[in-house]
Amino acid sequence: MTGYIDVKSFVVTLDCPDALALAKFYAELLGWQIDYDEQEPEWVDVLPPDDAPQIFSISCQQIDHYRAPEWPNGDVPQQMHFDLYVDSVEAASATALARGARKHEVQPSEEGTFVVFADPVGHLFCLCQG
Protein backbone atom coordinates (compact mmCIF):
# COMPACT_ATOMS: atom_id res chain seq x y z
CA MET A 1 0.00 0.00 0.00
CA THR A 2 1.27 3.46 -0.88
CA GLY A 3 0.99 6.51 1.34
CA TYR A 4 -0.94 8.52 -1.24
CA ILE A 5 -3.74 8.27 -3.76
CA ASP A 6 -2.50 7.64 -7.30
CA VAL A 7 -4.40 10.47 -9.00
CA LYS A 8 -4.80 10.22 -12.78
CA SER A 9 -6.22 13.72 -13.14
CA PHE A 10 -7.20 16.63 -10.93
CA VAL A 11 -10.42 18.55 -11.54
CA VAL A 12 -11.58 21.66 -9.71
CA THR A 13 -15.33 22.11 -10.00
CA LEU A 14 -16.86 25.57 -9.67
CA ASP A 15 -20.52 26.09 -8.85
CA CYS A 16 -22.10 28.84 -10.95
CA PRO A 17 -25.40 30.15 -12.34
CA ASP A 18 -24.51 29.41 -16.02
CA ALA A 19 -22.03 26.60 -16.66
CA LEU A 20 -21.36 27.35 -20.30
CA ALA A 21 -20.80 31.07 -19.75
CA LEU A 22 -18.29 30.49 -16.93
CA ALA A 23 -16.53 27.76 -18.93
CA LYS A 24 -16.16 30.17 -21.85
CA PHE A 25 -14.59 32.74 -19.51
CA TYR A 26 -11.93 30.31 -18.28
CA ALA A 27 -11.31 28.83 -21.74
CA GLU A 28 -10.69 32.29 -23.17
CA LEU A 29 -8.63 33.42 -20.16
CA LEU A 30 -6.33 30.38 -20.27
CA GLY A 31 -6.39 29.57 -24.01
CA TRP A 32 -7.97 26.21 -23.19
CA GLN A 33 -10.90 24.39 -24.82
CA ILE A 34 -14.46 23.59 -23.82
CA ASP A 35 -15.93 20.09 -23.66
CA TYR A 36 -19.69 20.64 -23.77
CA ASP A 37 -22.50 18.10 -24.13
CA GLU A 38 -25.87 19.62 -25.01
CA GLN A 39 -27.48 16.67 -23.20
CA GLU A 40 -25.92 17.88 -19.93
CA PRO A 41 -25.84 21.70 -20.14
CA GLU A 42 -25.44 22.03 -16.37
CA TRP A 43 -21.89 20.59 -16.52
CA VAL A 44 -19.13 21.94 -18.78
CA ASP A 45 -15.44 20.99 -18.71
CA VAL A 46 -12.56 23.33 -19.50
CA LEU A 47 -9.55 21.36 -20.72
CA PRO A 48 -5.94 22.23 -21.54
CA PRO A 49 -5.02 22.29 -25.24
CA ASP A 50 -4.56 18.87 -26.84
CA ASP A 51 -0.76 19.26 -26.90
CA ALA A 52 -0.56 20.02 -23.15
CA PRO A 53 -0.56 17.54 -20.25
CA GLN A 54 -4.15 16.58 -19.43
CA ILE A 55 -3.62 16.23 -15.70
CA PHE A 56 -5.58 19.27 -14.48
CA SER A 57 -8.93 20.64 -15.66
CA ILE A 58 -11.76 22.88 -14.51
CA SER A 59 -15.41 21.91 -14.48
CA CYS A 60 -18.29 24.37 -14.23
CA GLN A 61 -21.44 23.05 -12.54
CA GLN A 62 -24.66 25.00 -12.89
CA ILE A 63 -26.68 25.17 -9.68
CA ASP A 64 -29.87 26.87 -8.65
CA HIS A 65 -29.63 29.76 -6.18
CA TYR A 66 -25.90 30.32 -6.69
CA ARG A 67 -24.40 32.96 -4.37
CA ALA A 68 -21.01 34.47 -5.08
CA PRO A 69 -18.33 34.40 -2.37
CA GLU A 70 -18.10 37.53 -0.23
CA TRP A 71 -14.42 38.06 0.49
CA PRO A 72 -12.79 38.98 2.80
CA ASN A 73 -15.92 39.43 4.99
CA GLY A 74 -19.46 38.23 4.51
CA ASP A 75 -21.93 35.42 4.91
CA VAL A 76 -20.64 33.41 1.92
CA PRO A 77 -16.97 32.46 2.46
CA GLN A 78 -14.37 32.32 -0.30
CA GLN A 79 -14.06 28.51 -0.02
CA MET A 80 -11.37 28.25 -2.73
CA HIS A 81 -9.46 30.25 -5.29
CA PHE A 82 -6.95 29.77 -8.09
CA ASP A 83 -3.40 31.09 -7.98
CA LEU A 84 -2.26 31.49 -11.59
CA TYR A 85 1.50 32.09 -11.88
CA VAL A 86 2.43 34.29 -14.84
CA ASP A 87 5.51 36.01 -16.29
CA SER A 88 3.89 39.45 -16.18
CA VAL A 89 1.12 40.29 -13.71
CA GLU A 90 0.47 43.53 -15.60
CA ALA A 91 -0.01 41.84 -18.99
CA ALA A 92 -2.06 38.99 -17.51
CA SER A 93 -4.23 41.51 -15.62
CA ALA A 94 -5.09 43.29 -18.86
CA THR A 95 -6.08 39.97 -20.43
CA ALA A 96 -8.20 38.99 -17.43
CA LEU A 97 -10.04 42.31 -17.48
CA ALA A 98 -10.63 42.08 -21.23
CA ARG A 99 -12.17 38.62 -20.77
CA GLY A 100 -14.64 39.82 -18.13
CA ALA A 101 -12.84 39.52 -14.80
CA ARG A 102 -12.97 42.37 -12.34
CA LYS A 103 -10.17 43.50 -10.09
CA HIS A 104 -11.20 42.94 -6.49
CA GLU A 105 -11.40 45.97 -4.21
CA VAL A 106 -9.25 44.19 -1.59
CA GLN A 107 -5.59 43.83 -2.63
CA PRO A 108 -3.50 42.40 0.22
CA SER A 109 -0.16 42.37 -1.66
CA GLU A 110 1.67 45.55 -0.73
CA GLU A 111 4.55 44.60 -3.05
CA GLY A 112 2.25 43.89 -6.03
CA THR A 113 3.51 40.33 -6.39
CA PHE A 114 -0.07 39.17 -6.87
CA VAL A 115 -3.38 40.76 -7.80
CA VAL A 116 -6.78 39.47 -6.69
CA PHE A 117 -9.55 39.21 -9.30
CA ALA A 118 -13.09 37.83 -9.41
CA ASP A 119 -14.36 35.87 -12.39
CA PRO A 120 -17.72 36.89 -13.93
CA VAL A 121 -19.71 35.09 -11.19
CA GLY A 122 -17.52 36.08 -8.24
CA HIS A 123 -15.02 33.21 -7.76
CA LEU A 124 -11.70 34.66 -6.74
CA PHE A 125 -8.39 34.04 -8.48
CA CYS A 126 -4.97 35.61 -8.11
CA LEU A 127 -2.51 36.45 -10.83
CA CYS A 128 0.88 35.86 -9.19
CA GLN A 129 4.32 36.85 -10.34
CA GLY A 130 5.98 33.58 -11.25
C-alpha positions as CSV (number, residue, x, y, z in Angstrom):
1,M,0.0,0.0,0.0
2,T,1.3,3.5,-0.9
3,G,1.0,6.5,1.3
4,Y,-0.9,8.5,-1.2
5,I,-3.7,8.3,-3.8
6,D,-2.5,7.6,-7.3
7,V,-4.4,10.5,-9.0
8,K,-4.8,10.2,-12.8
9,S,-6.2,13.7,-13.1
10,F,-7.2,16.6,-10.9
11,V,-10.4,18.6,-11.5
12,V,-11.6,21.7,-9.7
13,T,-15.3,22.1,-10.0
14,L,-16.9,25.6,-9.7
15,D,-20.5,26.1,-8.9
16,C,-22.1,28.8,-10.9
17,P,-25.4,30.1,-12.3
18,D,-24.5,29.4,-16.0
19,A,-22.0,26.6,-16.7
20,L,-21.4,27.3,-20.3
21,A,-20.8,31.1,-19.7
22,L,-18.3,30.5,-16.9
23,A,-16.5,27.8,-18.9
24,K,-16.2,30.2,-21.8
25,F,-14.6,32.7,-19.5
26,Y,-11.9,30.3,-18.3
27,A,-11.3,28.8,-21.7
28,E,-10.7,32.3,-23.2
29,L,-8.6,33.4,-20.2
30,L,-6.3,30.4,-20.3
31,G,-6.4,29.6,-24.0
32,W,-8.0,26.2,-23.2
33,Q,-10.9,24.4,-24.8
34,I,-14.5,23.6,-23.8
35,D,-15.9,20.1,-23.7
36,Y,-19.7,20.6,-23.8
37,D,-22.5,18.1,-24.1
38,E,-25.9,19.6,-25.0
39,Q,-27.5,16.7,-23.2
40,E,-25.9,17.9,-19.9
41,P,-25.8,21.7,-20.1
42,E,-25.4,22.0,-16.4
43,W,-21.9,20.6,-16.5
44,V,-19.1,21.9,-18.8
45,D,-15.4,21.0,-18.7
46,V,-12.6,23.3,-19.5
47,L,-9.6,21.4,-20.7
48,P,-5.9,22.2,-21.5
49,P,-5.0,22.3,-25.2
50,D,-4.6,18.9,-26.8
51,D,-0.8,19.3,-26.9
52,A,-0.6,20.0,-23.2
53,P,-0.6,17.5,-20.3
54,Q,-4.1,16.6,-19.4
55,I,-3.6,16.2,-15.7
56,F,-5.6,19.3,-14.5
57,S,-8.9,20.6,-15.7
58,I,-11.8,22.9,-14.5
59,S,-15.4,21.9,-14.5
60,C,-18.3,24.4,-14.2
61,Q,-21.4,23.1,-12.5
62,Q,-24.7,25.0,-12.9
63,I,-26.7,25.2,-9.7
64,D,-29.9,26.9,-8.6
65,H,-29.6,29.8,-6.2
66,Y,-25.9,30.3,-6.7
67,R,-24.4,33.0,-4.4
68,A,-21.0,34.5,-5.1
69,P,-18.3,34.4,-2.4
70,E,-18.1,37.5,-0.2
71,W,-14.4,38.1,0.5
72,P,-12.8,39.0,2.8
73,N,-15.9,39.4,5.0
74,G,-19.5,38.2,4.5
75,D,-21.9,35.4,4.9
76,V,-20.6,33.4,1.9
77,P,-17.0,32.5,2.5
78,Q,-14.4,32.3,-0.3
79,Q,-14.1,28.5,0.0
80,M,-11.4,28.2,-2.7
81,H,-9.5,30.3,-5.3
82,F,-7.0,29.8,-8.1
83,D,-3.4,31.1,-8.0
84,L,-2.3,31.5,-11.6
85,Y,1.5,32.1,-11.9
86,V,2.4,34.3,-14.8
87,D,5.5,36.0,-16.3
88,S,3.9,39.5,-16.2
89,V,1.1,40.3,-13.7
90,E,0.5,43.5,-15.6
91,A,0.0,41.8,-19.0
92,A,-2.1,39.0,-17.5
93,S,-4.2,41.5,-15.6
94,A,-5.1,43.3,-18.9
95,T,-6.1,40.0,-20.4
96,A,-8.2,39.0,-17.4
97,L,-10.0,42.3,-17.5
98,A,-10.6,42.1,-21.2
99,R,-12.2,38.6,-20.8
100,G,-14.6,39.8,-18.1
101,A,-12.8,39.5,-14.8
102,R,-13.0,42.4,-12.3
103,K,-10.2,43.5,-10.1
104,H,-11.2,42.9,-6.5
105,E,-11.4,46.0,-4.2
106,V,-9.2,44.2,-1.6
107,Q,-5.6,43.8,-2.6
108,P,-3.5,42.4,0.2
109,S,-0.2,42.4,-1.7
110,E,1.7,45.5,-0.7
111,E,4.6,44.6,-3.1
112,G,2.3,43.9,-6.0
113,T,3.5,40.3,-6.4
114,F,-0.1,39.2,-6.9
115,V,-3.4,40.8,-7.8
116,V,-6.8,39.5,-6.7
117,F,-9.5,39.2,-9.3
118,A,-13.1,37.8,-9.4
119,D,-14.4,35.9,-12.4
120,P,-17.7,36.9,-13.9
121,V,-19.7,35.1,-11.2
122,G,-17.5,36.1,-8.2
123,H,-15.0,33.2,-7.8
124,L,-11.7,34.7,-6.7
125,F,-8.4,34.0,-8.5
126,C,-5.0,35.6,-8.1
127,L,-2.5,36.4,-10.8
128,C,0.9,35.9,-9.2
129,Q,4.3,36.9,-10.3
130,G,6.0,33.6,-11.2
